[in-house]
Amino acid sequence: MRVGIGWDIHKIADGCCLILGGVIVSNEKTTIAHSDGDALCHAIIDSLLGAANLGDIGSFYPEIEKNKDMSSIDALNEISRVVKKLGYYIVNVDATVILSGVRLSPFRDQITGSLEAVLGCPVSVKFKSGNSVGEVGNGKAIEVHAVALLSERVDERSD
């Protein structure tokens, strides 16, 4: 078994669209980012890469013109395939999204469904408001923490 931890943070601005787990959760807020700014996918990508000892998201997707406005759910799909190709099975992913000013709970099933379809494993996503503490708690930034558990695939041949 291998475990990896991921973290991401982005500033929040007025505009369209705020995306989490490949799902648009607000048409009035957006993230300031090089890609589509999906901090949830970014944190999960880092947790998977960490568990597989493959570095971080910047190693795969540097902030260059080719990756400008990149779809983070597509990047997550690609990293999931890389990890599985190395012989790992994704056991589960657990994430916490900290954001104030956007009600996320109505999107929970859609977000977890999107992530589970890409990863092929159970995904738990929790939402916190930040309790008015700092930029995250005051709605000026979004922060995400994620943990992924990998297991090496067991060869099903009997000896």
DAGI-V393246 format. One record per run of one state. SS is the DSSP state (~ for helix, > for strand, _ for the rest). FROM is the first residue (numbers start at 1). LEN is the number of residues. If there is no record, write none. Layout:
((SS FROM LEN) (SS FROM LEN))
This chain:
((_ 1 1) (> 2 13) (_ 15 3) (> 18 3) (_ 21 2) (> 23 4) (_ 27 2) (> 29 4) (_ 33 6) (~ 39 13) (_ 52 5) (~ 57 4) (_ 61 4) (~ 65 3) (_ 68 4) (~ 72 14) (_ 86 2) (> 88 11) (_ 99 6) (~ 105 15) (_ 120 2) (> 122 7) (_ 129 5) (~ 134 4) (_ 138 3) (> 141 12) (_ 153 7))
